[in-house]
């Protein structure tokens, strides 16, 4: 689980815990203050806790609080809201119309369901502020009529306090989700940009060759149909064109397959900075032995890619010396499996009498390319 997912999980569970606190307080006060205990009272408490459990599921699966939407999140929110409102209406009706023995139980259930709707459902629907305000006003008027103005004031105060928790949590979650999606988009755009550049270079290089080869092939077919002695010369020229095209294509591909260390260092700093990290580079490409620079360039590219994909780094340090290149980042994603890119670099480094070392802790990840087996 990466940093963004952990943050969202903690943020989500913090709001999930709020309804349980509210229901526990309501249930405790009802049991302590009830004139007598009976099945109706405990039934009301049970209804309040069931409502709380349903609200917790709605919060946990809410797509606005998650990086990856839950498949049933919208259903739990919409259907749950309708069921909770129906349960609130029934509880209020029982409290108003049923015999006195049911009043405490039904009132406990109604109060619990009211707070669950206010915390777990209304903040996540359209026009949430208007609906929440309407529910608070309706509850305050009802309570003022039944229990007096002082209790209504207390209810409104608690309603505003707990009702504001979910919007704050939603704001933090939305900010983190947008940041994470922007980071992922940045990484994807960098890859797409590289592919587009390669395809453009191939098009520019091969387009003219392929057009000339097409013309030469058509001419050769025409000469062959007439048994023209110039056919041999045309085929020779066609062969030369294919050789030239192949050489040019290899040149284009090798420019991408053989990276330059200085370019890779500058590119790594740029892309990691764009992703929100502070990058510090000590040393230059000239410090690396010439025979190791190609492998070092691959190493820097792969290390920067791993930082983007497998961490939420805010600090990245790249140290370049004649003996080693070391890349260190904070906020790594826990993993016991080395990436395929690093495994490939191990073999490449071994061919140049170098080797990779990897050190990982909960707070940092360090990978180094070192000279000497």
N, C-alpha and C positions, 0 to 999 in steps of 0.2 A: 504494500500500500504506500503510495508516494505522499509527499508533504500535503498537497492539495486535498487528497482523499482523506487523510488523517484530520486535517483542519475541519473539513466539512462534516466528518463523522462526529467529532467532538462538539461542533456547533449544533448539529442535529440532535445529539443525545442530550445536550444541555436544555433544549426546549422540550424534548420528550419528557424530561424529568419534572418540569414545572406542573403539568396537570396532576401528577401523582402527589406532589406536595399539597396542592390545593385540595384535592379530594380527601387526603388524609386528615387535613385540618378540619374540613367540613364534617367528615364522619366522626372525628373525635369530639367535636363540640356538640354534635347532635346526640351522640350517645351519652355524654356527660350531662347535658341540659334537658334531655327528654324527661317529661313527668313520670313516665313509666316505660319499661322495656317490653317489647313484644315482637311478634313476627313481622308486623307492618314496618316497624322501625328498621329492623335488620334487612328486610326486603328492599327498603329504600336505599340503605347503605350499599347493598349488593348491586343495585341498579346503577348507582353512582360510579362504583368501581368498574363495572362492565363498560359503561360509557367512557370511562377514562382509558381502559384498555383499547377500545376501538379508536379513540382519539390518538393514542400513542402510535398505533399502526398507521393511521393516516399521516401523522407527522413523519414517521420513519420512512414511509414510501413516497412522501411528497416530492414530485419531480423538481420543484423549485429549490429544494434543499440538497440536491444530489448532483454530482458531476455527470453520472450516467443515469438517465431516467429509469425508474422502476417500472416494469411492465404493467403493474396494476395500480400505480400511484394515482392516476386520475380517477379511476373507479372508486378507490377507497375514499378519496376526497369528496366526490360528488354524491355517491350513494350514501356515504357515511353522514354527510351533512343533512340529507333528506331524512334519514332514519333518526338522527339526533334531534332534529326539530320536531319530528312526530312524537318522540319519546318525551321531549320537554312539554309539548302541548298536553299529552296524556297525564303527565305527572302534575301539572298545574291544575288540570281538571279534577283529578282525584283529590288534590289538596283542598280544592274549593268546595267540592260537592260531596265527598265521602264523609263518613262519620269521623268524629274527633280522633279516634284511635289511629286513623290513617294519616292524620295531618302531618305529624313529624316525619314519618317515613317518606311520604310523597314530597314534602317540602325539601327534605335532604336530597332526594333524587333530582328534583327540579333544579335546586341550587348547583348541584354537581354538574348536571348536564349543561346548564347555562354557562358555567366557566369553561367546560370542555369545548363547547361551540365557539366561545369567544377566543380561546387560545389556539385550538388545533384546526379550525375550519375557516372562519370568516376572514382572517388575515390573508388567505390565499385565493380568495375569489375576486371577481371583478367588482369594483366599487366597494371594496372591503371597508373603507372608513365609514361610508354612509350606512352600510348594513350593521357594522359594529355599534355605531352611535345609536341607531334605531333600536337595537336590541338592549343596549344599556339603558336608554330612556324608558323603554317598555318595562324592563325589570325594576327600575327605580320607582316608577309610578305604581306598579303592582305591590312592591314591598312597602312603599310609603302608605298605601291604603290599608294593607294587612297588618304591618308591624310597626308603623310609625316612621316619622321623618328621619330620626337619628340613625336607624338601621339602614335606611335608604341611602343616606350620605356615606356611611361606611361601605355599603355595597358598591356605590359608584366609584369611590376611591380605589378599592381593590380591583374593580373591573378595569379602570383606566391603567392601573399599574401592570396587571397581568396581561391585559390586552395589548400593551405596547411591547411586550417581550418578543412576540412572534415577528412583528415588522422589523425590529432591530436585528433579529437572527436572520431574517430573510435578506436584509440589506447586506450583512456580512457575507452570507452564502453567495448571493448574486455577484458581489465584487470578486470573491475568490474564483467562482466558476468562470466569469468573464476573463479574469487574468489567466487562468489555466488554459482556456480555449484559445486565447490570443497567443500564448506560448506554443501550443501545439500547432496552430496555424502558421506561426513564424517558421517553425522547423519544416513543415510541409512545403511552405513557399520557397524555402531555401533549396530543398530537393527539386521542386518543380522548376525553379529558375536554372539550376544546373542542367537538368534534362533538356530544357528549352534551348539553352546555349549550345549544348552538344548537337541537338537536332538541327539547329540553324547552321552550325559550322559544317555538319555533314551535307546539308542541302546545298550550301554555297560551294562546297568543294566538289561534290559528286554530280551536281546538276548539269554542269557544262560537259563533263566527261560522258555522262550517260546519254545526253543528246547527241554528242559526236559519235558515240558507239552505235546508236540507233541508225544514224544516217549511213555510217560505214557498213553496217550489217545489211541495210536495204540495198546499197550499191553493190555489195558483194553478191547478194542474191540475184540481182539483175545481170551482173557479169557472168555468173555461173550459168544462168539460163541461156546465154548466148555463147557460151564457151569462150569468153573473151580472155586473152592471155594476161590482161591487167589484173585478173582476179588474185593472183599470187601477191602482187604488191599491195592490194587493198587488204587482204587478210593479214599481211605483215603489219600494216599500219594499225589494223584493228587490234592485233595482239599487243602492239606497243601502247595503244590507248588503255587496254585493260591493265597492263602493268603499271602505267602511270596512275590510273585511278586507284588501284590497290595500294600503291605507295602513298598516295595522298590520304587515303582513308586511314591507313596505319598511322600516319603522322598526326591526323586529327585525334584519333583514339588515344595515341600515346601521350598527347598533351594532357589528357584527362587521367590517364592511368599512371603517369609519372609526375606527381605533384612536386612543386617547388616548396622547400621548407619555409623560406621567408614569406611566401604567399600564403601558405597554410597557417602560419602563426598570426599574420594580420587578419586572415579570414576567420580564424577561431575567435580572436578577440572581438571582431565586429559582431559575429552572430551571437556570441554569448552575452555581449553587452546589450544587444537588441532584445535578448530574452530576459533582461533584468538583472544580470549578474555584474558584479564589479570584478574586472579581470586585471591581474597584475602579471606582467611578463618580465622576467629578468634574463639577460643574455640575448644573443642574436644567433641567426642561422650560421654565421661565420665561425661560431664557437664549436660547431659540430664537425667531426672529421668528414671529409668529402665523400668517402665510400659509404658513410652511414646516413647521408642527408636524405636520400630517397626514402629509406625505411623510416627515418625520423619524421618526414613529411606525412607519410601514411599514418604513423603513430599519432601525430597531433590531430589529424583529421578524424581518426576513429575515436580518440579520447574526447574531443569536443562534441562529436555526435552522441557519445554515451552520456555526457553531462546533460545534453539537451533532452535525451530520451528517458534517462533513468534517475533524474534528480530534480530537485527544486532549488538549485544552487543560487546563492546570493553572493558568494565569494569563490573565485576561481584563481588559482595561482599556477603559472607555467614557468618552470625554472629550466633554463637551457645552459648546460655546461659541457665541456669536452668529454666528460665521463658519463653524463646521463641527461635525459629530458624527463622532468617530473611534472605531472599534472595533478593538482589537488583541488577538490571541491567540497563544499559543505552540503548538508541536507541530502545525503544519498538515499536511494531506494533500497531497502534490504533485499539481498539476493545471494544465494549460495552458488549460483550457476554463472560461470564466465560467459561473456558474449561471444558469438561466433567471430566477430571482427577482431577481438583481442586474441582469440585462438589462432586466427590466421596471421596476426602480427607476431605471435610467438615463433612460428615457423620461419617467417621472413627475417626476424631478428636473428634467429639461430644461424642462418646462412651468412650473416655478417659478424659472427662472433659477439653477438649481443644477446640480451635476454630481458624479459619483462618481469617486473615485480608488482604485486597488487597488495595493498593494505586497506582494510575497511573497518570502520567503527560506526557506531550509531550516528555520529556527528560528522564524519568525514570519509572521503574515499580518495585514495592516492594510487596512481598507476605510474610506473616509471620504466623507461627504456634505458638500460644501462649497458655500457661497453664492457666486454669481458664475460666469458661464460661462467 
